[in-house]
Amino acid sequence: MAELAEAAAWRLNLPPEIESGERQELLVYALHPSVKRYLGPPPDYSGQDLPEWKPVLAEVVTEAIVRRIVSKKYPPHRDTIDADSVYYDHFTYASRLLPIMQRRVPTLTS
């Protein structure tokens, strides 16, 4: 089995432009090596109730949201992309969003 590059991805059957406030689904790949280690094996995924899983989930969600924001700001079909700007924006968004997700995820998964 090929390894998944990302630990999560957005559900693909959503319209490309989603209005603010509409529901969006993020699929977390339970068999991804960085997730499986904390989540535990299927079918019960016993690690989802452990405190060690919450920060991992916050990071997975943060990374997926930041990837989405940055990919909209720097679409792949552009002729040139300034890599420094992409990495700077990714770091900036992630460092702002991660503390928020670390506070929110435990309340969403309890």
One Martini backbone bead per residue (centre of mass of N, CA, C, O) as a GRO file, in nm:
protein
  110
    1MET     BB    1   0.095   0.037   0.023
    2ALA     BB    2   0.062   0.356  -0.016
    3GLU     BB    3   0.152   0.644   0.109
    4LEU     BB    4   0.032   0.916   0.257
    5ALA     BB    5   0.102   1.249   0.243
    6GLU     BB    6  -0.154   1.309   0.404
    7ALA     BB    7  -0.362   1.317   0.701
    8ALA     BB    8  -0.561   1.507   0.526
    9ALA     BB    9  -0.888   1.583   0.366
   10TRP     BB   10  -1.108   1.716   0.162
   11ARG     BB   11  -1.404   1.686   0.051
   12LEU     BB   12  -1.470   1.665  -0.301
   13ASN     BB   13  -1.805   1.718  -0.326
   14LEU     BB   14  -1.760   2.014  -0.312
   15PRO     BB   15  -1.785   2.316  -0.377
   16PRO     BB   16  -1.543   2.541  -0.464
   17GLU     BB   17  -1.742   2.769  -0.345
   18ILE     BB   18  -1.776   2.841  -0.015
   19GLU     BB   19  -1.966   2.961   0.207
   20SER     BB   20  -1.980   3.118   0.477
   21GLY     BB   21  -2.073   2.866   0.720
   22GLU     BB   22  -2.044   2.621   0.575
   23ARG     BB   23  -2.015   2.296   0.546
   24GLN     BB   24  -1.718   2.105   0.616
   25GLU     BB   25  -1.506   1.823   0.526
   26LEU     BB   26  -1.267   1.641   0.716
   27LEU     BB   27  -1.041   1.387   0.639
   28VAL     BB   28  -0.903   1.148   0.849
   29TYR     BB   29  -0.627   0.937   0.824
   30ALA     BB   30  -0.604   0.658   1.022
   31LEU     BB   31  -0.349   0.516   0.846
   32HIS     BB   32  -0.163   0.722   0.900
   33PRO     BB   33   0.129   0.718   1.063
   34SER     BB   34   0.080   0.988   1.239
   35VAL     BB   35  -0.207   0.879   1.339
   36LYS     BB   36  -0.204   0.574   1.418
   37ARG     BB   37  -0.017   0.599   1.664
   38TYR     BB   38  -0.262   0.747   1.835
   39LEU     BB   39  -0.544   0.617   1.749
   40GLY     BB   40  -0.523   0.339   1.642
   41PRO     BB   41  -0.690   0.066   1.567
   42PRO     BB   42  -0.905  -0.087   1.399
   43PRO     BB   43  -1.235  -0.002   1.469
   44ASP     BB   44  -1.204   0.178   1.751
   45TYR     BB   45  -0.985   0.383   1.808
   46SER     BB   46  -0.879   0.412   2.122
   47GLY     BB   47  -0.706   0.693   2.111
   48GLN     BB   48  -0.941   0.916   2.092
   49ASP     BB   49  -0.955   0.934   2.430
   50LEU     BB   50  -0.678   1.043   2.446
   51PRO     BB   51  -0.475   1.314   2.519
   52GLU     BB   52  -0.260   1.266   2.284
   53TRP     BB   53  -0.461   1.316   2.036
   54LYS     BB   54  -0.546   1.617   2.040
   55PRO     BB   55  -0.283   1.761   1.929
   56VAL     BB   56  -0.276   1.604   1.666
   57LEU     BB   57  -0.548   1.697   1.556
   58ALA     BB   58  -0.482   1.998   1.559
   59GLU     BB   59  -0.250   1.973   1.349
   60VAL     BB   60  -0.408   1.845   1.117
   61VAL     BB   61  -0.618   2.069   1.087
   62THR     BB   62  -0.428   2.305   1.050
   63GLU     BB   63  -0.281   2.202   0.796
   64ALA     BB   64  -0.533   2.186   0.614
   65ILE     BB   65  -0.617   2.482   0.631
   66VAL     BB   66  -0.350   2.610   0.538
   67ARG     BB   67  -0.332   2.469   0.265
   68ARG     BB   68  -0.591   2.596   0.157
   69ILE     BB   69  -0.517   2.892   0.178
   70VAL     BB   70  -0.248   2.884   0.016
   71SER     BB   71  -0.371   2.757  -0.249
   72LYS     BB   72  -0.549   3.011  -0.305
   73LYS     BB   73  -0.319   3.225  -0.307
   74TYR     BB   74  -0.133   2.986  -0.466
   75PRO     BB   75  -0.188   2.877  -0.745
   76PRO     BB   76  -0.062   2.619  -0.950
   77HIS     BB   77  -0.111   2.788  -1.239
   78ARG     BB   78   0.110   2.964  -1.201
   79ASP     BB   79   0.402   3.070  -1.332
   80THR     BB   80   0.490   3.207  -1.053
   81ILE     BB   81   0.651   3.130  -0.734
   82ASP     BB   82   0.720   3.243  -0.414
   83ALA     BB   83   0.854   3.046  -0.182
   84ASP     BB   84   0.895   3.238   0.055
   85SER     BB   85   0.597   3.328   0.072
   86VAL     BB   86   0.469   3.055   0.116
   87TYR     BB   87   0.623   2.977   0.378
   88TYR     BB   88   0.552   3.225   0.539
   89ASP     BB   89   0.245   3.195   0.528
   90HIS     BB   90   0.228   2.917   0.648
   91PHE     BB   91   0.360   2.985   0.918
   92THR     BB   92   0.171   3.216   1.002
   93TYR     BB   93  -0.096   3.064   1.000
   94ALA     BB   94  -0.013   2.829   1.186
   95SER     BB   95   0.075   3.003   1.437
   96ARG     BB   96  -0.219   3.119   1.472
   97LEU     BB   97  -0.406   2.853   1.461
   98LEU     BB   98  -0.304   2.634   1.660
   99PRO     BB   99  -0.396   2.756   1.937
  100ILE     BB  100  -0.695   2.744   1.864
  101MET     BB  101  -0.714   2.437   1.811
  102GLN     BB  102  -0.611   2.348   2.094
  103ARG     BB  103  -0.872   2.465   2.230
  104ARG     BB  104  -1.106   2.330   2.046
  105VAL     BB  105  -1.076   2.021   2.005
  106PRO     BB  106  -1.155   1.908   2.287
  107THR     BB  107  -1.457   2.017   2.258
  108LEU     BB  108  -1.527   1.859   1.983
  109THR     BB  109  -1.433   1.548   2.100
  110SER     BB  110  -1.606   1.502   2.379
   0.00000   0.00000   0.00000
